[in-house]
Every structure is written in structure tokens, then in C-alpha cells.
Amino acid sequence: MIVLGVNHSHNAAVSLSVDGELVFHIESERINNIRYGWFAFPAIAQIKNHVSYIDHLVISGTHPVVSKMDDLCQMDAYSAFVKSLGKSFNDHEFFASDLSSEHHLTHAISAHYGSGFDTSLCIVKDGSGSINQTEFGPAAEVATTMIVDKENLYIVDKRLSAYKKLSETKRIDSHTTVSPYSSEADAFIIVSKALGFGIWDAGKVMGVSSYGKDSGYSFFDEEGVTNEIIPQIKSSSINNFQSGADLAYAIQSGTEDHVISYVLKMIEETGITDITLSGGLFQNCVMNYKILKALPTGSRLYVEPLSNDAGTSIGAIDWVHRMKDKEYSNKRGSLYLGGIPEYKEIDNSIEATPKDVAKLISEKNIVAIFQGRSEAGTRALGNRSILYDPRDPDGKDRVNVVKKREWFRPFAGSVLHEKASEWFDLDKLEESPYMLYAVDVLKDKQKYIPCITHVNETCRIQTVKESQNKKFYELIQAFYDLTGVPILLNTSLNLAGDAIVETLDNALDTFYNSDIDVLYLPDIGKMIKKN
């Protein structure tokens, strides 16, 4: 059975499975470079490169596409798409399902099946979940009232029975109106805007929070986010970096405490100790690590690597397969699920080995690596990455300038799996292949990797096994053999405002329009040097 999942909310994306195996995933932004875009068709167009027909289409999102998938009288863009898709597959018949009104459930299912747990307590938190319009004006007008899920709790087992614990909360405008029922993600959005960032820039708030201190801000009470949040921000006099950092510290630390307390309370109430997390809030790698450390002995934690809305297309596919196959399981494996690159003759390219490139990195060259299929999700994992020497104390500033990022933003480290515990406090982690945790850098190692040791003495890490990414592993190993440090600074291959590159042409454009020194193409054993 071939199943196509399409997410039509922000982070528009498609996922494709064949006989229960996830074989392809891509966000539209990788194709059209429109960050966080809602338009799924660029991603949909890639499907014909992988299959000639589909058996089942399932749509995820944040609001229903049409009330009846077979009622083509409701001719919006997506109902037209259902019809046109059949034509593009030579009228091969397929079934269509719409799970858009179960946004949080698709998040939860994706996390549950990705974890491989038999039964899990699935916690979903994001800015807004399923939007069910309840009061309509004339056809040309938008709804005046919406029901918006902000967080939900599910118990999910192999039979896919789901228990929804938290009910919907009424909202009118999820990003400007604040009520006692607002979510932590709402608070991050408000703080982000107050600091001069955008609504998608919670990661920047997380980064700058490490420079802040406790200055009396409080965003939470016993029930959750307090409705005093806007007056506090308006009166906070954010007039310099430190006052902004203090505000960021308040929302970061307050969210950590609140969510940890919630997770522990739900474990106690349900007796379930295997925890899965999904939704945009759980892209917060600093909080994820603190949740992990706070779990009681015997608990296990799985954070869905595709916690943004793009990942709901995978959860929707999991739902379809589970309805068809009672024994279905799909523990998350490789995230290298993007397009297959095409190579061509490249001017000025020269032969290169991992040892050659490791030497260039050790000499403080900024190296972009492009290989294999692109990574699903928001983290570059060695196939579309910019790499640098973590030993350089001035390296963070240099790479941030090249990427056109703010100076305070930290960088991740990719480390040989077998060496990770010698450099980082992994606590309960056996591995961290998806960069989901910012862990403590061991005290005696911080002086050796200042470039990736953040001001709070943490580093977001990717552990790399040879079986996971052979060519990337060989490069880190070559750097280790040369320097004694089994780690490379790793950040995504893109410039500020751009999506992570997808094709070789994208990589070449980024390389030639930046101060990156070297582009390494291990698939063909070549590199391009500017100097």
C-alpha cells in the first residue's frame, strides 16, 4: 500500500510510505524557499519522482479542508487537488481521508509510533492546534469565533486507542489575544515579538535567555500562563540587550519549570512512565534535556524530531496504516528522506578525501558539506551542513557573521557516538542522533571546544554512528585523528532567512554568495575551494 500524507498548515510538507516504510519526506520551503509556507503543492510535485500512483491520500493540518472529501462541489484548492491528483496518476483510484480537525492527534501518533514504545503518554503543546470554525458570517468573511487546541494529552497504545484528557479552549486571535488558557508557545511568540524577532523565532528567545537573569518577571501561575503577560511586557522597559535577555530568561525558565511539573504530575496520575513529546514547543532543546533529567527512574523519553507541523503528515500516514494493519509499527529510523541529488560537471572542483577536508577545517576554514538525501526536519545532520573547528574561541562570531545570524546564537556539535560521554553529560541519553537536546559540556572539556560551548555551558549535540551517516562519520573521525577532538561544529547549510538547501544548485548558490571557504561533495569525492 502506498500512502501519501500532506500537511496543509504552516510548514507545508508531504510524506510518502510504501508498504509501511517511510520513503520520502520534504517541506515545500525546501523547494520554493518560502520559510514556514502554507502552500503544499511544491512538495506534492516531487511525489511523481518516487511513485507512479498512490492508494491512499491523507491530509493533516490545523483546520478541515472540506467537510466531505468526495464532495467536489466544495471546490476549494484542496478538493480540486484531490481530483487533479487522480488525473496525474492516470485515474488510478485512491481513498482520501482528512485528519485536519485532529491536528494534535496526528502530532501524538507520529511521536508514539516513532518512539517504538508499546504504550506512551503523549503530550502535545504548540501555538495552536486544530481550528474549528464555529460561527460564520457571509461566505466572504472569516469566522468570528474559533475553538483552538493549545495542548493535549493522549494515552496511545498499539491498538491506537487514544484518550484525550484536555479540552479545547476558546480563542479569537491566537497571536494577539491572551487569556488564562494561553499556551507556553503563545507566551514565547509574544516575547519574541517584544524582543524584535518574528513569530517563528522562539529559538532565538531560547538562545538569548542564557544571557539573562531572574529579574522578577513571572508568566505562570498554578493554572498556566497568566493573563497578566501583556501588561508585564509593556511595562518591562525593554530598552537594551540585558533587559531583553532577562525577559527571555523569564519565559524560558518559567516554561521549563511549568512543563516539567506538568509531565511529572501526568506520570503520577496515569502511572505511565514512557513519555512522548511533540508539537512546536518541544523543539526547545534546552527544555527537553531538563525534562529528561527530571524524569523518575525507569521512565523513558522520546521527543519527536519532526515536532513542527510538517511532522503531522507522518502521523497521518501512521494513522492510515494502523487502521489497515493491527500489527503496524514504525519506529523512527533515518531522517535522510529528501530528494536524491543529481551531480554534474563542476568547474574548479578537485579531488578530496575526508583527511583533506578535516585538515582544512583544522586550519579554520568554513566548510559546507552536501551529500546524499536531505534531512527531514529543522536540524542539519551532516548532509546539508556548514562545519567548523569547535576549538576556535572566535569561531562562533565568525560563523554567525557568515550565516548572517545574531551574535548571541549558539551552535551545535556533531560528535562521534562512542566518544560523546567523554565530552558531554548525557544523563539518561544513550544517543542523540537528531539534535533534540542541549546537554551540559563536561567542565574539563569546555576549554577545548569554546566555539560550541554556550554561555550556559551547554551544547546541542548530534551523536553520529558510522551506520547512520558513513561519510560524515569518516570526516569527524579524520578530524579527531588530526586534532584529538571528536567533534565538529555543525549548523545548517543556509543563510539567514533562507530554507536549508535541497539541491546541488542551491548549495552552489549559497557557497558562491557567502564567505564559506570550501564546498565538500563526498558523494563524488570532490571539493571546491575559493582560495
C-alpha positions as CSV (number, residue, x, y, z in Angstrom):
1,M,0.0,0.0,0.0
2,I,1.3,3.4,-1.0
3,V,0.1,6.3,1.3
4,L,0.7,10.0,0.7
5,G,0.4,12.3,3.7
6,V,0.0,16.1,3.0
7,N,0.3,18.7,5.7
8,H,-1.5,21.9,4.6
9,S,-0.9,24.1,7.5
10,H,2.3,26.1,8.0
11,N,5.4,24.1,7.3
12,A,3.5,22.6,4.4
13,A,5.0,19.1,3.7
14,V,4.5,15.7,2.2
15,S,5.4,12.3,3.4
16,L,5.2,9.0,1.5
17,S,5.2,5.5,2.7
18,V,5.4,2.2,0.7
19,D,4.2,-0.9,2.5
20,G,4.5,0.8,5.9
21,E,8.1,2.1,5.3
22,L,8.6,5.9,5.2
23,V,10.5,6.5,2.0
24,F,10.2,10.3,1.4
25,H,9.5,13.5,3.3
26,I,10.0,17.1,2.3
27,E,8.7,20.5,3.2
28,S,7.7,22.9,0.4
29,E,10.1,25.5,1.7
30,R,13.0,23.3,0.5
31,I,11.6,23.7,-3.0
32,N,10.4,27.3,-3.1
33,N,12.5,28.9,-0.3
34,I,9.4,30.3,1.4
35,R,10.0,29.7,5.1
36,Y,7.2,28.2,7.1
37,G,4.9,28.4,4.0
38,W,1.4,27.0,3.8
39,F,1.5,26.0,0.1
40,A,1.9,22.3,-0.2
41,F,2.0,22.0,-4.0
42,P,5.8,22.4,-4.5
43,A,6.3,19.4,-2.2
44,I,3.5,17.4,-3.8
45,A,5.1,17.9,-7.2
46,Q,8.0,15.8,-6.0
47,I,5.9,12.7,-5.4
48,K,6.0,11.6,-9.0
49,N,9.8,11.2,-8.7
50,H,9.2,8.3,-6.3
51,V,5.9,6.5,-7.2
52,S,3.6,6.3,-10.2
53,Y,0.4,6.0,-8.2
54,I,-1.0,6.2,-4.6
55,D,-3.6,4.1,-2.8
56,H,-4.5,6.5,0.0
57,L,-4.2,10.3,0.4
58,V,-4.5,11.6,3.9
59,I,-4.4,15.3,4.8
60,S,-3.2,16.8,8.1
61,G,-3.3,20.4,9.1
62,T,-5.0,22.8,11.6
63,H,-8.4,23.2,10.0
64,P,-10.7,21.0,7.9
65,V,-10.1,21.1,4.2
66,V,-13.6,20.2,3.2
67,S,-16.5,18.6,5.1
68,K,-16.7,15.7,2.6
69,M,-13.7,14.7,0.7
70,D,-15.9,13.3,-2.1
71,D,-18.0,16.4,-2.5
72,L,-16.2,18.2,-5.2
73,C,-19.0,20.9,-5.3
74,Q,-17.0,22.5,-2.5
75,M,-14.3,23.5,-4.9
76,D,-11.5,24.9,-2.9
77,A,-7.9,24.4,-3.8
78,Y,-7.5,21.1,-1.9
79,S,-10.7,19.5,-3.1
80,A,-9.6,20.4,-6.6
81,F,-6.2,18.8,-5.8
82,V,-7.9,15.5,-4.8
83,K,-9.5,15.4,-8.2
84,S,-6.4,16.6,-10.2
85,L,-4.1,14.1,-8.3
86,G,-6.2,11.3,-9.6
87,K,-5.7,12.6,-13.1
88,S,-1.9,12.9,-12.6
89,F,-1.9,9.2,-11.6
90,N,-3.8,8.2,-14.7
91,D,-7.0,8.0,-12.8
92,H,-5.7,5.3,-10.5
93,E,-8.3,5.0,-7.8
94,F,-7.3,6.0,-4.3
95,F,-9.0,6.7,-1.0
96,A,-8.9,10.1,0.7
97,S,-9.1,11.0,4.4
98,D,-9.0,14.3,6.1
99,L,-7.4,14.4,9.6
100,S,-7.1,18.2,9.7
101,S,-9.5,18.5,12.6
102,E,-7.3,16.2,14.6
103,H,-4.1,18.2,14.5
104,H,-2.8,17.3,17.9
105,L,-3.7,13.6,17.4
106,T,-1.5,13.4,14.3
107,H,1.3,15.0,16.3
108,A,0.8,12.4,19.1
109,I,0.5,9.4,16.7
110,S,3.7,10.4,15.0
111,A,5.6,10.6,18.3
112,H,4.1,7.4,19.6
113,Y,4.9,5.3,16.6
114,G,8.3,7.0,16.2
115,S,9.2,6.0,19.7
116,G,8.7,2.3,19.4
117,F,7.0,2.2,22.9
118,D,4.1,-0.2,23.5
119,T,2.1,2.4,25.4
120,S,3.0,6.0,25.8
121,L,1.8,9.2,27.5
122,C,1.8,11.6,24.5
123,I,2.0,15.3,25.4
124,V,1.4,17.8,22.6
125,K,2.0,21.5,23.1
126,D,2.1,24.2,20.4
127,G,0.8,27.6,19.4
128,S,-2.5,26.5,18.0
129,G,-3.8,23.1,17.2
130,S,-7.0,22.2,15.3
131,I,-9.1,25.3,14.5
132,N,-12.8,24.5,14.3
133,Q,-14.7,27.5,13.0
134,T,-18.0,27.7,14.8
135,E,-19.6,31.0,13.8
136,F,-19.6,32.2,10.2
137,G,-20.6,35.4,8.7
138,P,-21.2,35.8,4.9
139,A,-19.2,33.5,2.7
140,A,-16.5,36.1,2.0
141,E,-15.9,36.7,5.7
142,V,-13.7,34.7,8.1
143,A,-15.1,33.0,11.2
144,T,-15.8,35.3,14.2
145,T,-15.1,32.6,16.8
146,M,-12.7,29.7,16.8
147,I,-12.0,26.7,19.0
148,V,-8.3,26.2,19.2
149,D,-6.4,23.4,20.9
150,K,-3.3,24.6,22.7
151,E,-2.2,21.4,24.4
152,N,-3.5,17.9,24.6
153,L,-2.7,14.7,26.5
154,Y,-3.1,11.3,24.9
155,I,-2.5,7.7,26.0
156,V,-1.7,5.7,22.9
157,D,-1.1,2.0,22.7
158,K,-0.5,-0.5,19.9
159,R,-4.2,-0.6,19.2
160,L,-4.3,3.1,18.7
161,S,-6.8,3.8,21.4
162,A,-6.5,7.5,22.3
163,Y,-7.6,9.2,25.5
164,K,-7.9,12.9,25.2
165,K,-7.5,14.5,28.6
166,L,-7.5,18.2,28.0
167,S,-10.4,20.0,26.3
168,E,-10.4,22.8,23.7
169,T,-10.1,26.5,24.7
170,K,-11.9,29.3,23.0
171,R,-9.7,32.0,21.3
172,I,-10.3,34.6,18.7
173,D,-6.8,35.5,17.6
174,S,-4.2,33.1,18.8
175,H,-1.3,35.5,18.5
176,T,-2.7,38.8,19.9
177,T,-5.4,37.9,22.4
178,V,-4.2,36.4,25.7
179,S,-6.4,34.5,28.1
180,P,-5.8,32.4,31.2
181,Y,-5.9,29.5,28.8
182,S,-3.0,30.6,26.6
183,S,-0.2,28.2,25.9
184,E,3.5,28.4,26.6
185,A,4.1,28.6,22.9
186,D,1.8,31.7,22.8
187,A,4.0,33.3,25.5
188,F,7.1,32.6,23.5
189,I,5.6,34.2,20.5
190,I,4.7,37.3,22.5
191,V,8.2,37.6,24.0
192,S,9.8,37.0,20.6
193,K,7.8,39.9,19.1
194,A,8.6,42.1,22.1
195,L,12.3,41.5,21.5
196,G,12.0,42.5,17.9
197,F,12.0,39.0,16.4
198,G,9.3,37.3,14.4
199,I,6.5,34.8,15.5
200,W,8.7,31.9,14.3
201,D,11.7,32.9,16.3
202,A,11.3,31.1,19.6
203,G,14.7,29.5,19.0
204,K,16.3,33.0,19.2
205,V,14.5,33.6,22.5
206,M,15.9,30.4,23.8
207,G,19.4,31.4,22.8
208,V,19.3,34.8,24.3
209,S,17.7,33.6,27.5
210,S,21.1,32.2,28.6
211,Y,22.4,35.8,28.9
212,G,19.6,36.8,31.2
213,K,19.0,36.6,35.0
214,D,16.0,36.5,37.3
215,S,14.5,40.0,37.4
216,G,11.1,39.3,38.8
217,Y,9.1,38.5,35.6
218,S,6.5,35.8,36.1
219,F,4.5,34.3,33.3
220,F,2.9,31.4,35.1
221,D,0.5,30.7,37.9
222,E,-0.8,27.4,39.1
223,E,-3.2,27.2,36.1
224,G,-0.7,28.0,33.4
225,V,0.2,31.2,31.5
226,T,-1.1,34.2,33.4
227,N,-3.3,36.7,31.7
228,E,-1.1,39.5,33.0
229,I,1.6,38.7,30.4
230,I,1.0,41.6,28.1
231,P,0.9,44.3,30.8
232,Q,4.1,42.9,32.2
233,I,5.8,43.1,28.9
234,K,4.5,46.6,28.1
235,S,5.8,47.8,31.5
236,S,9.1,46.0,31.3
237,S,11.0,48.7,29.6
238,I,12.9,46.5,27.1
239,N,15.5,49.2,26.1
240,N,18.7,47.2,26.0
241,F,20.1,43.8,25.4
242,Q,20.2,42.9,29.1
243,S,16.6,43.8,29.8
244,G,15.5,41.7,26.8
245,A,17.7,38.8,27.9
246,D,16.1,39.0,31.4
247,L,12.7,38.7,29.8
248,A,13.8,35.8,27.6
249,Y,15.2,34.1,30.7
250,A,11.9,34.5,32.5
251,I,9.9,32.8,29.7
252,Q,12.5,30.1,29.2
253,S,12.9,29.2,32.9
254,G,9.3,29.6,33.7
255,T,8.3,27.3,30.8
256,E,10.8,24.7,31.9
257,D,9.5,24.6,35.4
258,H,5.9,24.6,34.4
259,V,6.2,21.8,31.8
260,I,8.4,19.7,34.0
261,S,5.8,20.0,36.8
262,Y,3.1,19.0,34.3
263,V,4.9,16.0,33.0
264,L,5.7,14.7,36.5
265,K,2.0,15.3,37.5
266,M,0.7,13.3,34.5
267,I,3.1,10.4,35.2
268,E,1.8,10.3,38.7
269,E,-1.8,10.5,37.7
270,T,-1.7,7.9,34.9
271,G,1.1,5.6,36.1
272,I,2.5,5.6,32.6
273,T,6.3,6.1,32.5
274,D,7.1,6.1,28.8
275,I,6.7,9.7,27.6
276,T,6.5,11.0,24.1
277,L,6.5,14.7,23.2
278,S,5.5,16.5,20.1
279,G,4.4,20.0,18.9
280,G,6.4,23.1,18.2
281,L,7.1,23.8,21.9
282,F,9.3,20.6,22.1
283,Q,11.7,21.9,19.6
284,N,13.2,23.7,22.7
285,C,16.3,21.5,23.1
286,V,17.3,23.2,26.4
287,M,13.9,22.3,28.0
288,N,13.9,18.8,26.6
289,Y,17.2,18.0,28.3
290,K,15.9,19.3,31.6
291,I,12.7,17.2,31.3
292,L,14.9,14.2,30.7
293,K,16.9,14.8,33.8
294,A,13.8,15.3,35.9
295,L,12.1,12.0,35.0
296,P,11.9,9.4,37.7
297,T,14.0,6.3,37.5
298,G,12.6,3.9,35.0
299,S,10.9,6.5,32.8
300,R,11.8,6.7,29.1
301,L,11.5,9.9,26.9
302,Y,11.1,10.2,23.2
303,V,10.9,13.6,21.6
304,E,9.6,13.6,18.0
305,P,12.3,15.0,15.8
306,L,9.7,16.4,13.4
307,S,7.8,18.2,16.1
308,N,6.8,21.1,13.9
309,D,3.6,20.8,11.8
310,A,5.5,19.2,8.9
311,G,5.6,16.0,11.0
312,T,1.9,15.7,11.2
313,S,1.9,14.3,7.6
314,I,3.8,11.4,9.1
315,G,1.4,11.0,11.9
316,A,-1.5,11.0,9.4
317,I,0.2,8.2,7.5
318,D,0.8,6.2,10.7
319,W,-3.0,6.5,11.4
320,V,-3.9,5.1,7.9
321,H,-1.5,2.2,8.3
322,R,-2.7,1.4,11.8
323,M,-6.3,1.3,10.6
324,K,-5.3,-1.2,7.9
325,D,-2.8,-3.3,9.9
326,K,-3.3,-4.2,13.6
327,E,0.3,-5.1,14.0
328,Y,1.7,-1.9,12.4
329,S,4.8,-0.3,14.0
330,N,7.1,2.3,12.6
331,K,9.9,3.2,15.0
332,R,11.7,6.3,13.7
333,G,14.8,5.5,11.7
334,S,16.8,7.5,9.2
335,L,15.7,11.1,8.7
336,Y,17.6,11.3,5.4
337,L,14.4,11.3,3.4
338,G,14.6,14.2,0.9
339,G,15.3,14.2,-2.7
340,I,18.2,12.2,-4.3
341,P,20.8,14.7,-5.5
342,E,21.9,14.9,-9.2
343,Y,25.6,15.7,-9.9
344,K,27.1,17.4,-12.9
345,E,30.5,18.6,-14.0
346,I,31.5,21.4,-11.6
347,D,34.1,24.0,-12.6
348,N,37.2,24.3,-10.3
349,S,36.4,21.1,-8.4
350,I,39.3,19.0,-7.2
351,E,39.7,15.5,-5.6
352,A,39.2,15.4,-1.9
353,T,39.3,12.8,0.9
354,P,37.9,13.1,4.5
355,K,41.5,13.7,5.7
356,D,42.0,16.6,3.2
357,V,38.8,18.3,4.4
358,A,39.5,17.6,8.1
359,K,42.8,19.4,7.6
360,L,41.1,22.4,6.0
361,I,38.7,22.6,8.9
362,S,41.5,22.4,11.4
363,E,43.1,25.4,9.6
364,K,40.0,27.5,10.4
365,N,38.3,27.1,7.0
366,I,34.5,27.2,7.0
367,V,33.4,24.1,5.1
368,A,29.9,23.3,3.7
369,I,29.1,19.6,3.1
370,F,26.5,18.5,0.6
371,Q,25.8,14.8,0.2
372,G,23.0,12.2,-0.1
373,R,19.4,12.9,0.6
374,S,18.4,16.0,2.6
375,E,17.4,15.7,6.3
376,A,13.8,15.8,7.3
377,G,13.1,18.4,10.0
378,T,14.7,21.6,11.1
379,R,18.2,20.2,12.0
380,A,21.1,19.7,9.6
381,L,22.6,16.3,10.3
382,G,25.6,16.2,8.1
383,N,24.1,16.1,4.7
384,R,23.3,19.8,4.3
385,S,25.6,21.3,6.9
386,I,28.2,24.0,7.5
387,L,31.1,22.7,9.5
388,Y,33.8,24.5,11.5
389,D,36.5,23.8,14.1
390,P,35.0,23.8,17.6
391,R,38.3,24.7,19.1
392,D,38.4,28.3,17.8
393,P,37.4,30.7,20.5
394,D,36.4,33.3,17.9
395,G,34.6,30.7,15.7
396,K,31.1,31.4,16.9
397,D,31.3,35.1,15.9
398,R,32.9,34.3,12.6
399,V,30.3,31.6,11.6
400,N,27.4,33.8,12.8
401,V,28.7,36.6,10.5
402,V,29.0,34.3,7.5
403,K,25.5,33.0,8.1
404,K,24.2,36.5,8.8
405,R,22.8,35.4,12.2
406,E,22.7,37.3,15.5
407,W,25.9,37.2,17.5
408,F,24.3,35.5,20.6
409,R,23.1,32.4,18.8
410,P,24.9,29.2,19.7
411,F,26.0,26.3,17.5
412,A,25.5,22.6,17.7
413,G,28.3,20.0,17.8
414,S,28.3,16.7,16.0
415,V,30.3,14.1,17.9
416,L,31.4,10.5,17.3
417,H,28.8,8.4,19.2
418,E,31.4,6.4,21.1
419,K,33.2,9.5,22.3
420,A,30.1,11.5,23.3
421,S,30.1,10.6,27.0
422,E,33.7,11.7,27.3
423,W,32.8,15.3,26.4
424,F,29.2,15.7,27.4
425,D,26.9,14.9,30.3
426,L,24.4,12.6,28.6
427,D,22.5,11.8,31.8
428,K,19.9,9.2,30.7
429,L,20.7,9.5,27.0
430,E,22.1,6.6,25.1
431,E,22.4,8.7,21.9
432,S,21.2,12.0,20.4
433,P,21.1,11.4,16.6
434,Y,18.5,14.2,15.9
435,M,19.9,17.2,17.9
436,L,17.0,17.3,20.3
437,Y,18.9,18.0,23.5
438,A,21.2,20.8,24.6
439,V,23.4,18.9,27.2
440,D,26.0,20.1,29.6
441,V,29.6,20.2,28.4
442,L,31.8,18.5,30.9
443,K,33.8,21.0,32.9
444,D,37.2,19.7,31.9
445,K,36.3,19.8,28.2
446,Q,34.9,23.2,27.9
447,K,38.2,24.9,27.2
448,Y,38.8,22.6,24.2
449,I,35.6,23.4,22.4
450,P,34.8,27.1,23.2
451,C,33.2,27.6,19.8
452,I,30.2,25.4,20.6
453,T,30.1,25.8,24.4
454,H,27.3,28.2,25.0
455,V,27.4,30.8,27.8
456,N,25.3,28.5,30.0
457,E,27.9,25.7,29.4
458,T,25.7,23.6,27.2
459,C,25.8,22.4,23.7
460,R,23.1,20.9,21.4
461,I,24.6,17.7,20.2
462,Q,24.2,15.2,17.4
463,T,25.8,11.8,18.1
464,V,27.0,10.2,14.9
465,K,27.4,6.4,14.3
466,E,29.1,5.1,11.2
467,S,25.9,3.1,10.4
468,Q,23.8,6.3,10.4
469,N,26.0,8.5,8.2
470,K,29.2,6.8,7.0
471,K,30.8,9.7,5.1
472,F,30.0,12.3,7.8
473,Y,31.3,9.9,10.4
474,E,34.6,9.4,8.5
475,L,35.1,13.2,8.3
476,I,34.6,13.6,12.1
477,Q,36.9,10.6,12.6
478,A,39.6,12.2,10.4
479,F,39.3,15.5,12.4
480,Y,39.7,13.5,15.6
481,D,42.8,11.7,14.3
482,L,44.3,15.1,13.4
483,T,43.3,17.1,16.5
484,G,42.2,14.8,19.3
485,V,38.8,16.4,19.3
486,P,36.0,14.0,18.0
487,I,33.6,16.9,17.3
488,L,32.7,19.4,14.6
489,L,30.6,22.5,14.8
490,N,27.5,21.8,12.7
491,T,25.0,24.3,11.5
492,S,22.5,24.1,8.6
493,L,23.6,24.9,5.1
494,N,21.7,28.1,4.5
495,L,21.9,31.8,5.2
496,A,19.6,33.8,7.4
497,G,16.1,33.9,6.0
498,D,16.6,31.0,3.6
499,A,15.5,27.5,3.9
500,I,18.1,24.7,4.2
501,V,19.4,23.9,0.7
502,E,17.9,21.0,-1.1
503,T,19.7,20.6,-4.4
504,L,23.3,20.9,-5.7
505,D,22.4,24.1,-7.4
506,N,21.0,25.5,-4.1
507,A,24.3,24.5,-2.4
508,L,26.4,26.2,-5.2
509,D,24.4,29.4,-5.0
510,T,24.8,29.5,-1.2
511,F,28.5,28.8,-1.5
512,Y,29.2,31.4,-4.1
513,N,27.1,34.1,-2.4
514,S,28.7,33.7,1.0
515,D,32.1,33.7,2.7
516,I,32.1,29.9,3.0
517,D,35.6,28.7,2.1
518,V,35.0,25.2,0.9
519,L,32.2,23.1,-0.5
520,Y,32.7,19.4,0.0
521,L,30.9,16.8,-2.1
522,P,31.8,13.4,-0.5
523,D,29.4,11.5,-2.8
524,I,31.8,12.2,-5.7
525,G,34.9,12.7,-3.7
526,K,35.4,16.3,-4.7
527,M,35.5,19.8,-3.2
528,I,35.6,23.4,-4.4
529,K,38.0,25.9,-2.7
530,K,37.7,29.6,-3.0
531,N,41.3,30.3,-2.1
